[in-house]
Amino acid sequence: IETMSLTEAFGEFRTGKTQLCHTLCVTSQLPRSMGGGNGKVAYIDTEGTFRPERIRPIAERYGLDTNAALENIIVARAYTHEHQMTLLNMVAAKMVDDQFRLLGEENWLNGSKNLPRC
């Protein structure tokens, strides 16, 4: 995944797109010496697919404290395109004050399905 850029994952249902996003939520928190970003994550979820219980085993696999890993992920549920834009503005304001390394958006609300952005 390239830094300072937009990466789009797309594909058929159940091909691992959400799992990739969950993994990036954890690996973005790893120390830089381990290839991580050593920061927090903002995750905007439009379909209710974010699952904290899926974050825990990933965090354990990378040797992170599971509770700390979850605390470093801010999750917001977007219900409409307008709501999503409001949340993006709120996240942008938060990013000015804190060390965020990833903005993940599950299923961008543009009428397309299965296009998560992480």
C-alpha angles and dihedrals in degrees: 000000000000119000123238091020143094117258119191123198117195137166147110124323114284097015096124104268094130091042088055090052091049091049091050089051088062102036091051086065096053118109115268089246087066094047096264133123097241092224149093131283133225115203122190109196120195098175105037094251099131107111120187089197089064092052094057099066091043091052090048091050090057094043096250126141103258095217092049091048091053092046089056092058117080110199124194125181115220118202102179138020090254091050090050092053090049090051091049090054091049091049091048090055090049091050090061090062102037142043103261117168103176138036110194123190119188112210107349108232101242099115093272123115129216096019106126117175120209 
